[in-house]
């Protein structure tokens, strides 16, 4: 009699385990955190606005326009103008938010390859003189000029958010600033 009762209890325990296990397996995974990217510069407003025009720089950086140009002439990049971090590892269906924390207009534009931006003088100084601007940069710049919503061009304080999908597995996803072409981001998408 106890054997029959034990077999009945054992059968019930197995049945409950089968019913309960899929409930745990079907629980949704917690959402992945949105990863931050900072678009950074250190433009000095007095000197940038005097050289380029009013409103060019609204930040409070210490790098003068003359220092910026000198650094570009010497190194073909300005180290304080950068995406932080410059490389990002992200999971499928995970988002990132790129925020312009600097004082100038920047873009965070997806490109097929890094290359020239939309400002000829900056292209010349950064080693991209004579190159045709990236077509993605030209399209994004025109969209920005036409005030198209969600342009990849960002005024200080603005952000751009995107989610990488399974379509992005296997090859790096590249973003660059179409004004300062040395500012670039490589995103690796993992399963």
Helices and strands as residue ranges (DSSP letters): H 2-25, E 35-40, H 45-52, H 65-75, E 82-84, E 87-91, E 94-100, E 106-107, E 109-111, H 120-125, H 135-145, E 153-154, E 159-164, G 166-168, E 173-176, E 184-190
